[in-house]
């Protein structure tokens, strides 16, 4: 699969088969993903990869804590002005009924369980590169995003699926305790990775993107 096809095929998967992903495949994906660019070659990313009993322990810890006010170590959006809110609304069918609180809570629990994925890759960023004396170094997150995108595209080329999850790190104290992550590392994001369950209807849809002419302007071209 070439890179153009991988970009077209990649999507956020929200139903996985229980089949485990072999460690050698995960290592191949991550080794290749490390070719991502970064400011002055700082390579600010680190990763903690969990599966099996360790991942189950994290998931059960999240479920036990339940649906509370999230505590992400990296700021997450809480407001969505237009046009961004409109793009969120476009995800929902016009004839869809409003979900009850119980239904929303059930969705959150499913998210906590990584939608059934056998593995989660946690993105870590060192506090010294991110929280600096003159302010937050947002470039460390830009750079890490490049590595995360590489992981998701490479996973697609290996026949795997992924979904980037802020919800996977809303209780970082649980992840930190189970995996022994030191306090000088921020737990920024979780990437659920596994074999997609293509029979599940939730994986049938594909989100739209704004047309290029709406989000880009070109200057100086003849």
Secondary structure, DSSP 8 states (H G I E B T S, - for coil): --HHHHHHH--B---B-S----HHHHHHHHHHHTT---GGG---EEEEEEEHHHHHHHHHHHHHH-S---B-SS-------TTHHHHHHTTS-TT-----HHHHHHHHHHHHTGGG-SEEEEEEEEHHHHEETTEE-THHHHHHHHHHHHHHHHHHHTT-EEEEESGGGTBHHHHHHHHT--TTEEEEEEEEEE-B-TTSGGGT-------HHHH----S--
